[in-house]
Amino acid sequence: MELELTDRKILNILQTDFPIAKRPFLEIANITGIKEDEVIGRILRMKSGKIIRQISAIFDSHNIGYKSTLAAFKVADKSADSAAETINSHSGVSHNYLRNHKYNIWFTITLPSEYSLEEEIKMLSEKSGAEDYLILPTLKLYKIGVNFDMTGADDASSFKFFSHEDFKKDSEIKISEFEKACIRELQKDIEIAHEPFKDMSEVLGISQEKLLETVKNLISERKMRRFACVLYHQKAGFSYNLMGLWKTSNQEADKNGEIMSSVKEVSHCYLRPVYPGRWEYNIFTMIHAKSKDEAWSIMDKISSLTGLKDFDALESTKEFKKVRVKYYV
């Protein structure tokens, strides 16, 4: 699908500065210099063309009372598809990929705080026939925020990624029943209409003004990372991604994590545990690029910036599952 410059400008706004307003598409129209109905028409066309996946709230699972982790299973190649089917059947699994490593199945699992991630992962390993597995929780989050600059003009500079400083202490996490009800609605894909929040507010039995005020409060309290669109990044032109793996000392981890996070093509950067003799890489970066060569040039750039020479990267060779986590349902 061919995207005009106006489409690309709209996509940047939808990713970074979605207006929290009764008529957000009118505000986008005023920014881009076109009519509101044209903005709506262009967004609908990009949704039908599989450029835009969803426009909704993006919540921080930790700050709304959930916990999550990355896990990697070592499964015989011939059993990978059936093992993935077993893993995918778990409602807490949102992303699941086949990657080019002996630990070949990589997935994320998110659960309410009263559940045990370790027990659920152990159960999945037994049911899927995994030979071995790694549990790789976030020890420190340096950066999370998928934001594709669609114009190449860096006009998405207002984007603020989420980092460890935004995490609340467990004792500070409090979610009211009203907030849970709002989360259930706001995590849904909004209607592309003049007043996209109207139906949600009616379901909740509140005014649109009250709902929009709640959205702003959830963002200011860091319970919601942002309200934004999520793209089908392959269709949007960013068809290649790498999971960069870096080995650094504990003393240098924070410094290197901050450097890696400054690279705009890095959407995720985490410090994770090591398993001596089994897994030695402790910093993970997700890189989104337009080609394999570009992705590896970014890896080389990170290596040059940090001075780290002990690194690797895994390619996603198959997508088994990619869905949004559904909270409080």
Order of alpha helices (4+ residues) and beta strands (2+ residues): alpha-alpha-alpha-beta-beta-alpha-beta-beta-alpha-beta-beta-alpha-alpha-alpha-beta-beta-alpha-beta-beta-alpha-beta
